[in-house]
């Protein structure tokens, strides 16, 4: 539907990743201005659900890693 309506943009999603790679949370921190795209930006990360484990040398004293990930919708 969004593609047919020419809705495009870049959403920024803040991922909260556990040391074992599980996605604990995904928060929209910069919206595209289109509700469908904003919802999908968050949903796609939650569907992935898991990334590679966080290397032990990277922030070893923190239980979670926060990562801001841009999600582009539309032409590259």
Buried (B, 14 or more C-beta within 10 A) or exposed (E): EBEEEEBBBBBBBBBBBBBEEEBEBBEBEBBBEBEBBBEBBBEBBEEEEEBEEBEEEEEEEEEBBEBEBEBEBEEE
